[in-house]
């Protein structure tokens, strides 16, 4: 690269007949002007009242056109707060909340780890000062040409390397331990909230504030824990370095009999403060950028997971082109955001390096040279030893024998060399400490983005566990029958009551069936069901059959009326059963554990009897109860449904909510399963389209799909005759009479019109 630039300058010099130094100066001046324009323009626009007024006018016009109310004018304090990216009161409160989780009390293991980490950081600072003085002594003896003393100091150098490397390794080790400990605390707390009162379901279905909860539970928590652990050492160590380096430098300057000890620190402090102000003014909003990056990464991962979960359906449809375009679109959005971040960081890092590397280095050279240039005249031949904090030897105390006048000049050169080398190393260490402190500001701002996501997740999980939801929806206040959803702000209010039944009865009094999107499927439902009264639920698609099961199970809120239900007495079996990770025994006893099974005094022989009842004994003989496999892929659809029935027989609940749970099971096995469940004393609430199951039910709840319903006793023989009549009419030619009769039969049977 330098060769190319040199050739370019040579050709330009020959073509334009301009001196190379003049051309180089012009290029540097142009670069500085462009950089100044890049940095200063946003600041000028931010402070120009005319420009701000024009921008505000344009924003107001756009808002009015979109039907939005223009925002009120911000106060001076609010504008000042907005100039500090993400470092506000909200971030402080969120961070304190997370710290209380990571460090629950003063006697926890994390306090011990932080104390040990702090001790090693302090020891590392002392070693840095000792090594700086030792390096100065080595250079001094090289200048004096004293090999014996040089070898002696070099041996000290190698000796101090052993504890220094151990301390450095312990600092990194303890930082990793602290990060892991913090992460463990946050993960345990998040898992506790995630599974409290079925919050994992509520935040996904009933609440819309967490866009990608899985990423917050994994990546964001890990980032917060590791960043906090890193920042603790990244801030504590520089503070120790600055304090002790300042004392060591003061002692060192005093040993040179300098006239003033204030000039150097004043110059350094002024330069550092000015640099900090400049960086603060031009610092981008790194917290917001990092939060947006995490959100876009989470969306890309979400698209990938959807393809993995629905790979078979996508393959059947041949939808790879659509899925590929969605993946490319998600990645393109992420790539564009990263390019924007890189461009923002380019100018900021350039300015940061210019100030911290070159400006500070030049200032350090000035400060180091002041004690030599401004030192007083002669010093005593034998200066009295002074007690300093770091016990740094005075530069003229290197020998116990007074030097002769012929050696004074040579010794003064070596002493100045000793001083300059030691002071340079101390200043480098101190400047690195200040640089780490100032760069930690950027890390804190980036931490604010992840902190906001994690703290917001905890808040949403806590509110969801208490039944408080916030979901973006269209406000619906139109009546459906006599029922109307009450809204508080833009969120619906669940005014219904859940009462524990004492007689194991299920009673619904004017309970509406409302979806999470506030669609009123049925404005009011009232029925009373006692143990032994088996209920058949029928109706067209979308009439609220499965929604009723969700309300009975407590998954959906009750927006009105009263629901009397026995506690922990319902067991739901869907059409596609869930297979848990584990062995075959775990599939049968889920959600119990092996310990729960032992406490219930259930043996594997009992499980084998259950497997025979559902005709799955061949799987036990083939794989045994202790074989761990991917049962979702190994078992067929019918076997998985029978496995779910085996769970029902294991738990023996008072009520079973069966949602097309035997659609893949043969009719003879299905009838045997239903009769066995009735013999066990399990009351059945069934959604099915098979007429063969009607005889196992005593009552029927029939929805018409328009919000009305009918609850009555079930006459299976009469219903079967109506079903048979419908099948015969379907075989005949379509006439007005047959169509009218089919509509009547569909209404009586609660089925869709075919």
C-alpha positions in Angstrom: 0.0 0.0 0.0 2.8 2.6 0.8 4.4 1.8 -2.6 1.2 2.4 -4.4 0.7 5.8 -2.6 4.3 6.7 -3.4 3.9 6.0 -7.1 0.7 8.0 -7.1 2.4 11.0 -5.5 5.3 10.8 -8.0 3.1 10.7 -11.1 1.0 13.6 -9.7 4.1 15.6 -8.9 5.4 15.1 -12.5 2.1 15.9 -14.1 1.1 19.0 -12.1 4.7 20.1 -11.4 4.0 20.4 -7.7 6.3 19.7 -4.8 5.6 16.4 -3.2 5.6 17.9 0.4 3.0 20.4 -0.7 0.9 17.7 -2.4 1.1 15.5 0.7 0.1 18.4 3.0 -2.9 19.1 0.7 -4.1 15.5 0.9 -3.8 15.4 4.7 -5.6 18.8 4.9 -8.4 17.4 2.7 -8.8 14.3 4.8 -8.9 16.4 8.0 -11.5 18.7 6.5 -13.6 15.7 5.3 -13.4 14.2 8.8 -14.3 17.5 10.5 -17.3 17.9 8.2 -18.4 14.3 9.0 -18.2 14.8 12.8 -19.3 18.4 13.1 -22.2 18.5 10.7 -24.6 16.4 12.9 -23.7 18.6 15.9 -24.4 21.8 13.9 -27.7 20.4 12.6 -28.6 19.3 16.1 -28.0 22.9 17.5 -29.3 24.9 14.5 -32.7 26.3 15.5 -33.8 26.9 11.9 -32.9 23.5 10.7 -34.5 21.9 13.7 -37.7 23.9 13.1 -37.8 22.9 9.4 -37.2 19.2 10.4 -39.9 19.4 13.1 -42.3 20.9 10.6 -41.7 18.1 8.1 -42.2 15.5 10.8 -45.4 17.1 11.9 -46.7 17.2 8.3 -45.9 13.5 7.9 -47.5 12.6 11.2 -50.7 14.5 10.3 -50.9 12.8 6.9 -50.6 9.4 8.6 -53.3 10.3 11.1 -50.8 10.6 14.1 -50.6 13.2 16.7 -47.4 15.2 16.6 -45.2 14.7 19.6 -44.9 17.5 22.1 -41.8 19.7 22.2 -39.1 18.1 24.4 -37.7 20.1 27.3 -34.1 21.0 27.6 -33.5 18.3 30.2 -35.1 15.7 28.0 -33.0 16.8 25.0 -29.9 16.6 27.0 -30.9 13.1 28.2 -31.5 12.0 24.7 -27.9 13.0 23.7 -26.6 10.4 26.2 -27.1 7.2 24.3 -29.0 4.6 26.5 -27.3 5.8 29.7 -30.4 7.0 31.5 -32.4 6.4 34.7 -34.2 3.5 33.0 -31.0 1.7 32.3 -29.7 2.2 35.8 -32.9 0.8 37.3 -32.8 -2.2 35.0 -29.2 -2.8 35.7 -29.7 -2.6 39.5 -32.6 -5.2 39.1 -30.2 -7.6 37.3 -27.4 -7.0 39.8 -29.8 -8.0 42.6 -30.5 -11.2 40.8 -26.8 -11.9 40.1 -25.7 -11.0 43.6 -28.6 -11.9 45.9 -26.8 -11.1 49.2 -23.5 -10.1 50.8 -22.6 -13.7 51.8 -23.1 -15.4 48.4 -20.3 -17.1 46.4 -20.3 -14.2 43.9 -19.0 -11.8 46.6 -16.2 -14.2 47.3 -15.3 -14.4 43.6 -15.4 -10.6 43.2 -13.2 -10.2 46.3 -10.6 -12.6 45.0 -10.8 -11.0 41.5 -10.3 -7.5 43.1 -7.3 -8.7 45.1 -5.5 -10.1 42.0 -6.3 -6.9 40.1 -4.6 -4.9 42.9 -1.6 -7.2 42.9 -1.3 -6.9 39.2 -1.0 -3.1 39.5 1.8 -3.4 42.1 3.6 -5.8 39.8 3.2 -3.3 36.9 4.9 -0.6 38.9 7.7 -2.9 40.0 8.3 -4.1 36.5 8.4 -0.6 35.2 11.1 0.4 37.7 12.9 -2.9 37.0 13.0 -2.2 33.3 14.4 1.3 34.0 17.2 -0.2 36.1 18.0 -2.7 33.4 18.4 0.1 30.8 20.5 2.2 33.2 23.0 -0.6 33.7 23.2 -1.2 30.0 24.1 2.5 29.6 26.7 2.2 32.3 28.1 -1.0 30.8 27.9 -2.9 34.1 27.2 -6.6 33.2 27.1 -7.8 36.7 24.3 -5.5 37.8 22.6 -6.1 34.4 22.5 -9.8 35.0 21.3 -9.4 38.5 18.4 -7.2 37.4 17.7 -9.6 34.5 17.4 -12.5 37.0 14.9 -10.4 39.0 13.0 -9.9 35.7 12.7 -13.6 35.1 11.8 -14.3 38.8 9.0 -11.8 38.8 7.6 -13.4 35.6 6.3 -16.5 37.5 4.0 -14.6 39.9 3.0 -12.2 37.2 1.9 -14.9 34.8 0.0 -16.7 37.6 -1.8 -13.4 38.6 -2.7 -12.8 34.9 -4.1 -16.3 34.5 -6.0 -16.0 37.8 -7.6 -12.7 36.7 -8.9 -14.4 33.5 -9.9 -17.5 35.3 -11.9 -15.6 38.0 -13.5 -13.4 35.3 -14.8 -16.5 33.6 -16.0 -18.0 36.9 -17.8 -14.7 37.7 -19.4 -14.6 34.3 -20.6 -18.2 34.6 -21.9 -17.6 38.1 -23.8 -14.5 37.0 -25.2 -16.4 34.0 -26.3 -19.3 36.3 -28.2 -16.9 38.5 -29.9 -15.1 35.6 -30.8 -18.4 33.9 -32.2 -19.9 37.1 -34.3 -16.8 37.7 -35.5 -16.7 34.1 -36.4 -20.4 34.1 -38.4 -19.9 37.3 -40.4 -17.1 35.7 -40.7 -18.8 32.4 -42.4 -21.9 33.9 -44.4 -20.1 36.6 -48.1 -20.3 36.0 -47.5 -21.5 32.4 -45.9 -18.2 31.4 -44.1 -20.0 28.5 -47.5 -20.4 26.9 -48.9 -17.1 27.9 -46.1 -14.9 26.5 -46.3 -16.8 23.2 -50.1 -16.9 22.7 -51.6 -14.3 24.9 -48.9 -11.6 25.0 -47.1 -10.0 22.1 -44.3 -8.1 23.7 -41.5 -10.7 23.5 -40.6 -11.1 19.8 -38.1 -13.9 20.3 -38.0 -15.2 23.9 -35.6 -18.1 23.1 -32.8 -15.7 22.1 -33.3 -13.6 25.2 -33.1 -16.7 27.4 -29.9 -17.8 25.8 -27.8 -15.3 23.9 -28.8 -12.1 25.6 -28.4 -13.5 29.1 -25.0 -14.9 28.2 -23.9 -11.5 26.8 -25.1 -9.6 29.8 -23.3 -12.0 32.3 -20.0 -12.0 30.4 -20.1 -8.2 29.7 -20.7 -7.4 33.4 -17.9 -9.7 34.5 -15.6 -8.2 31.9 -16.5 -4.6 32.7 -15.9 -5.1 36.5 -12.2 -5.9 35.8 -12.1 -3.5 32.9 -13.1 -0.7 35.2 -11.5 -1.7 38.6 -8.0 -2.4 37.2 -7.7 0.9 35.5 -8.8 2.7 38.6 -6.1 1.0 40.6 -3.6 1.7 37.8 -4.4 5.4 37.7 -4.3 5.8 41.5 -1.0 3.9 42.1 0.7 5.1 38.9 0.0 8.7 39.9 1.6 8.2 43.3 4.5 6.3 41.7 5.1 9.1 39.1 4.9 11.7 41.8 7.6 10.0 43.8 9.7 9.5 40.7 9.4 13.2 39.7 10.2 14.2 43.3 13.3 12.1 43.1 14.5 14.3 40.2 14.0 17.4 42.4 11.6 18.9 39.8 10.3 22.4 40.7 6.6 21.5 40.3 4.6 18.3 40.8 1.3 19.9 39.5 2.2 20.9 35.9 2.4 17.4 34.5 -0.8 16.0 36.1 -2.7 19.2 35.1 -1.7 18.8 31.5 -2.7 15.1 31.4 -6.0 15.7 33.2 -6.9 18.6 30.8 -6.1 16.5 27.7 -8.1 13.5 29.0 -11.1 15.7 29.9 -11.2 17.4 26.6 -10.9 14.0 24.8 -13.7 12.6 26.9 -16.0 15.5 26.1 -15.3 15.2 22.3 -15.9 11.5 22.3 -19.1 11.9 24.3 -20.5 14.5 21.9 -19.9 12.4 18.8 -20.5 9.0 20.3 -23.2 7.1 18.3 -26.1 5.3 20.0 -24.4 2.0 20.4 -27.0 0.6 22.8 -29.8 1.1 20.3 -27.7 -0.3 17.5 -26.8 -3.4 19.5 -30.4 -4.0 20.5 -31.5 -3.8 16.9 -28.7 -6.2 15.9 -29.9 -8.7 18.5 -33.5 -8.4 17.3 -32.5 -9.0 13.7 -30.3 -12.0 14.6 -33.2 -13.4 16.5 -35.6 -13.0 13.5 -33.1 -14.8 11.2 -32.8 -17.7 13.7 -36.6 -17.8 14.0 -36.9 -18.2 10.2 -34.4 -21.0 10.3 -36.2 -22.8 13.1 -39.5 -22.5 11.2 -38.0 -24.3 8.2 -36.6 -27.1 10.5 -39.9 -27.5 12.3 -42.0 -27.6 9.1 -39.4 -29.3 6.8 -41.8 -32.1 5.7 -44.7 -29.8 4.8 -42.4 -27.4 2.9 -40.9 -30.4 1.0 -44.4 -31.7 0.1 -45.4 -28.3 -1.2 -42.1 -27.6 -2.9 -41.9 -24.3 -1.2 -38.1 -24.0 -1.1 -38.1 -20.9 -3.3 -40.4 -19.0 -1.0 -38.5 -20.1 2.1 -35.1 -19.3 0.5 -36.4 -15.8 -0.4 -37.5 -15.2 3.2 -34.2 -16.4 4.5 -32.3 -14.1 2.1 -34.5 -11.2 3.1 -33.9 -11.8 6.8 -30.2 -12.0 6.3 -30.2 -9.0 4.0 -31.8 -6.9 6.7 -29.2 -8.1 9.2 -26.3 -7.4 6.8 -27.6 -3.9 6.0 -27.8 -3.1 9.7 -24.2 -4.5 10.3 -22.9 -2.4 7.4 -24.5 0.7 9.0 -22.9 -0.2 12.3 -19.5 -0.7 10.7 -19.8 2.7 9.0 -20.8 4.4 12.2 -17.9 2.8 14.1 -15.3 3.7 11.4 -15.3 7.4 12.1 -15.7 7.0 15.8 -12.9 4.5 16.2 -10.7 6.7 14.0 -11.3 9.7 16.3 -10.9 7.5 19.3 -7.5 6.2 18.2 -6.3 9.6 17.1 -7.0 11.1 20.6 -5.9 8.1 22.7 -2.9 7.0 20.7 -1.3 10.0 19.2 -2.6 13.0 21.2 -2.1 11.2 24.5 1.4 9.9 23.5 2.5 13.3 22.6 1.2 14.7 25.9 3.0 11.9 27.7 6.3 12.8 26.0 5.9 16.4 27.2 5.1 15.4 30.7 8.0 13.0 30.9 10.5 15.5 29.6 9.4 18.3 32.0 11.3 16.9 35.1 14.5 16.6 33.0 14.2 20.0 31.3 13.0 21.8 34.4 15.0 20.0 37.1 17.0 22.0 39.6 20.8 22.2 39.5 23.0 19.8 41.4 21.9 17.2 43.9 23.7 16.1 47.0 26.3 13.5 46.6 24.6 11.3 49.1 20.9 12.1 49.2 19.0 10.9 52.2 16.7 8.0 51.5 13.0 9.0 51.4 10.1 6.8 52.2 7.8 6.5 49.3 4.6 4.6 48.9 6.0 2.2 46.3 9.5 2.2 47.9 10.9 3.2 44.5 14.7 3.6 44.9 16.0 7.1 44.3 17.9 7.3 41.0 21.2 8.3 42.7 21.0 5.4 45.3 22.2 2.7 42.9 25.6 2.3 44.7 26.7 2.8 48.3 30.0 4.3 47.2 30.0 8.0 46.3 30.8 8.7 42.7 33.8 10.8 41.7 33.5 14.0 39.8 34.7 12.2 36.6 31.8 9.9 36.8 29.1 12.4 37.6 28.4 13.2 33.9 28.1 9.6 33.0 26.0 8.8 36.0 23.6 11.6 35.3 23.0 10.3 31.8 22.3 6.8 33.2 20.0 8.3 35.9 18.1 10.3 33.3 17.8 7.1 31.2 16.6 5.2 34.3 14.0 7.9 35.0 12.9 8.3 31.4 12.4 4.5 30.9 10.5 4.1 34.2 8.4 7.2 33.7 7.6 6.1 30.1 6.4 2.7 31.2 4.3 4.1 34.1 2.7 6.6 31.7 2.0 3.9 29.1 0.4 1.8 31.8 -1.6 4.8 33.1 -2.7 5.9 29.6 -3.8 2.4 28.8 -5.8 2.5 32.0 -7.5 5.7 31.0 -8.1 4.4 27.5 -9.7 1.2 29.0 -11.9 3.4 31.2 -13.1 5.6 28.2 -13.6 2.6 25.9 -15.6 0.9 28.7 -18.1 3.7 28.2 -18.9 2.2 24.8 -19.1 -1.2 26.3 -21.6 0.0 28.9 -23.7 1.6 26.2 -23.7 -1.7 24.3 -24.5 -3.5 27.5 -27.5 -1.2 27.9 -29.1 -2.7 24.8 -28.9 -6.3 26.1 -29.8 -5.2 29.6 -33.0 -3.7 28.3 -34.0 -6.9 26.5 -33.3 -9.1 29.5 -35.0 -6.8 32.0 -37.9 -6.4 29.7 -38.2 -10.2 29.4 -38.3 -10.6 33.2 -40.9 -7.9 33.5 -43.1 -9.5 30.8 -42.8 -13.0 32.4 -43.7 -11.6 35.8 -46.7 -9.8 34.4 -47.8 -12.8 32.3 -47.6 -15.1 35.3 -50.0 -12.7 37.1 -52.4 -12.6 34.2 -51.4 -9.2 32.9 -51.1 -9.2 29.1 -50.3 -6.6 26.4 -50.9 -7.5 22.8 -51.2 -5.4 19.7 -54.7 -5.7 18.4 -57.6 -3.9 16.8 -59.9 -2.7 19.5 -63.2 -4.5 19.3 -66.2 -3.1 21.3 -69.1 -4.2 19.1 -71.5 -6.4 20.9 -71.9 -10.1 20.2 -75.3 -11.0 21.7 -75.5 -9.6 25.2 -71.8 -9.8 25.8 -69.3 -7.0 25.2 -65.6 -7.1 25.9 -64.5 -4.3 28.3 -61.2 -2.6 27.4 -58.8 -0.7 29.6 -56.8 1.4 27.3 -56.2 -0.9 24.3 -56.1 -4.2 26.3 -59.1 -6.4 27.2 -60.1 -6.9 30.8 -60.8 -10.5 32.0 -63.7 -10.0 34.4 -64.6 -13.7 34.8 -64.2 -15.7 37.9 -62.5 -19.1 38.4 -64.0 -20.9 41.4 -62.7 -24.3 42.7 -65.4 -26.8 42.7 -65.9 -28.8 45.9 -68.1 -31.6 44.4 -65.8 -32.3 41.3 -68.4 -30.6 39.1 -67.8 -28.5 36.0 -70.2 -25.5 36.0 -70.1 -22.7 33.4 -72.4 -19.7 34.1 -72.5 -17.2 31.2 -68.9 -17.8 30.3 -68.0 -16.3 26.8 -65.6 -18.1 24.5 -63.1 -15.4 23.4 -59.9 -16.0 21.5 -56.6 -14.2 22.4 -57.3 -11.8 19.4 -60.6 -10.8 21.1 -62.7 -12.7 18.6 -66.0 -13.6 20.4 -66.8 -17.1 19.3 -69.6 -17.7 21.7 -71.0 -14.8 23.7 -72.3 -16.9 26.6 -72.1 -20.6 27.6 -73.8 -22.2 30.5 -73.8 -25.8 31.4 -73.4 -28.2 34.4 -71.5 -31.4 34.2 -71.2 -34.0 36.9 -68.7 -36.9 37.2 -70.0 -39.8 35.1 -71.8 -37.5 32.6 -69.7 -38.0 29.4 -70.0 -35.0 27.1 -69.8 -35.1 23.3 -68.9 -31.7 21.7 -69.8 -31.2 18.1 -70.1 -28.3 15.7 -68.5 -26.9 12.5 -64.9 -25.8 12.3 -64.1 -22.6 14.2 -67.1 -22.8 16.4 -65.2 -22.9 19.7 -64.8 -26.6 20.5 -61.0 -26.6 21.2 -61.3 -23.1 22.6 -63.6 -24.4 25.3 -60.9 -26.9 26.3 -58.4 -24.1 26.6 -60.7 -22.2 28.9 -61.5 -25.3 31.0 -57.7 -26.0 31.3 -57.0 -22.4 32.4 -54.9 -21.5 29.4 -57.1 -18.7 28.2 -58.5 -15.9 30.5 -62.2 -15.8 31.4 -63.7 -12.5 30.2 -67.0 -12.9 31.9 -69.2 -15.2 34.0 -68.1 -17.9 36.4 -66.3 -21.2 35.9 -66.5 -23.8 38.6 -63.8 -26.4 38.1 -62.1 -29.0 40.3 -58.4 -28.4 40.9 -55.8 -30.6 39.0 -58.5 -32.9 37.7 -58.3 -32.5 33.9 -56.0 -34.2 31.5 -55.9 -32.9 27.9 -55.0 -35.2 24.9 -54.6 -33.4 21.5 -54.7 -34.9 18.1 -50.9 -34.7 17.8 -49.5 -35.9 21.1 -46.2 -34.5 22.5 -43.3 -36.9 22.9 -40.9 -35.9 25.6 -37.1 -36.3 25.5 -36.2 -39.5 27.4 -36.8 -43.2 27.6 -40.0 -45.1 26.9 -41.1 -45.0 30.6 -40.9 -41.2 30.5 -43.4 -41.2 27.6 -45.9 -43.1 29.7 -45.6 -41.2 33.0 -45.2 -37.6 31.5 -45.5 -35.1 33.1 -44.4 -37.1 36.2 -40.8 -38.0 36.8 -39.3 -41.3 37.9 -39.4 -40.0 41.5 -43.1 -39.2 41.2 -43.8 -42.6 39.8 -42.0 -44.3 42.8 -43.9 -42.0 45.3 -47.2 -43.1 43.6 -46.0 -46.7 44.2 -46.4 -47.5 40.5 -44.1 -50.3 39.2 -43.0 -51.2 35.7 -45.3 -54.2 35.8 -48.2 -51.7 36.2 -46.8 -49.7 33.2 -46.7 -53.0 31.2 -50.4 -53.6 32.0 -51.2 -50.1 30.7 -49.2 -50.8 27.5 -51.2 -53.9 26.9 -54.5 -52.0 27.3 -53.4 -49.7 24.4 -51.9 -52.5 22.4 -48.3 -51.2 22.7 -46.7 -54.1 24.5 -44.6 -54.9 21.4 -42.7 -51.7 21.8 -41.7 -52.6 25.4 -40.6 -56.0 24.3 -38.6 -54.5 21.5 -37.0 -51.4 23.2 -37.6 -51.9 27.0 -38.8 -49.1 29.2 -35.2 -47.7 29.6 -34.3 -47.2 26.0 -33.7 -43.6 25.0 -34.7 -42.7 21.4 -36.3 -40.0 19.3 -39.8 -41.3 19.9 -41.4 -38.5 17.7 -39.8 -40.1 14.6 -39.9 -43.7 15.7 -43.5 -44.1 16.7 -46.2 -43.8 14.0 -49.2 -41.5 14.3 -51.5 -44.2 15.7 -48.8 -45.4 18.2 -48.3 -41.8 19.4 -52.0 -41.4 20.0 -52.2 -44.7 21.9 -49.1 -43.6 23.9 -51.1 -40.5 24.9 -54.0 -42.7 26.0 -51.5 -44.8 28.1 -50.6 -41.5 29.9 -54.3 -41.0 30.6 -54.6 -44.5 32.1 -51.5 -43.9 34.2 -52.7 -40.6 35.7 -56.4 -41.6 36.0 -57.8 -38.0 36.2 -61.4 -37.1 37.0 -61.9 -35.6 33.6 -60.3 -36.3 30.2 -60.4 -33.6 27.5 -60.1 -35.6 24.2 -59.6 -33.5 21.1 -59.7 -35.9 18.1 -57.2 -38.0 20.0 -57.9 -41.3 18.4 -58.3 -40.3 14.7 -55.4 -42.5 13.7 -56.5 -45.5 15.8 -58.6 -48.4 14.4 -62.2 -48.4 15.4 -62.1 -51.6 17.4 -59.1 -50.5 19.5 -60.7 -47.1 19.9 -63.9 -48.5 21.3 -61.9 -50.7 23.7 -59.9 -47.7 24.9 -63.1 -45.6 25.5 -64.8 -48.4 27.4 -61.7 -48.9 29.5 -61.5 -45.2 30.4 -65.2 -45.2 31.5 -64.6 -48.4 33.6 -61.7 -46.5 35.3 -64.1 -43.8 36.4 -62.8 -41.1 34.0 -65.4 -38.7 32.8 -64.9 -38.0 29.0 -65.3 -34.7 27.2 -64.7 -35.6 23.6 -64.4 -33.7 20.3 -64.8 -36.3 17.5 -66.4 -36.8 14.1 -66.7 -40.6 14.5 -70.3 -41.8 15.0 -68.9 -45.0 16.6 -68.0 -43.0 19.7 -71.4 -41.5 20.3 -72.6 -44.5 22.4 -69.9 -43.8 25.0 -71.4 -40.4 25.9 -74.4 -39.3 27.8 -74.7 -35.6 26.9 -74.0 -33.5 23.9 -72.9 -29.9 23.5 -73.7 -28.7 20.0 -72.4 -25.4 18.5 -73.9 -24.0 15.4 -70.9 -21.8 14.4 -72.9 -18.5 14.8 -72.5 -18.1 18.6 -75.4 -20.3 19.6 -75.3 -23.7 21.3 -77.4 -26.5 22.6 -76.7 -28.7 25.7 -78.9 -31.8 26.1 -78.8 -35.5 26.8 -77.5 -37.6 24.0 -79.7 -40.3 22.4 -77.1 -42.2 20.5 -79.5 -44.5 18.6 -81.6 -41.5 17.4 -78.4 -39.6 16.3 -77.1 -42.7 14.5 -80.4 -42.9 12.5 -80.0 -39.2 11.5 -76.5 -39.9 10.4 -77.6 -42.8 8.3 -80.3 -40.7 6.7 -77.7 -38.1 5.8 -75.5 -40.6 4.2 -78.3 -42.0 2.1 -79.3 -38.4 1.0 -75.8 -37.7 -0.1 -76.0 -40.7 -2.5 -79.1 -39.3 -4.2 -79.4 -36.6 -6.8 -79.4 -33.1 -5.5 -82.8 -31.5 -5.4 -84.4 -28.7 -3.5 -86.0 -31.2 -1.0 -82.7 -33.1 -0.5 -80.7 -29.9 0.0 -83.3 -28.6 2.5 -83.3 -31.9 4.4 -79.5 -32.1 4.4 -79.3 -28.6 5.9 -81.7 -29.7 8.6 -79.7 -32.8 9.3 -76.5 -30.9 9.5 -78.1 -28.5 11.9 -79.3 -31.4 14.1 -76.0 -33.2 13.9 -73.9 -30.0 14.3 -71.8 -30.7 11.2 -70.6 -28.6 8.3 -72.6 -28.4 5.1 -71.1 -30.7 2.5 
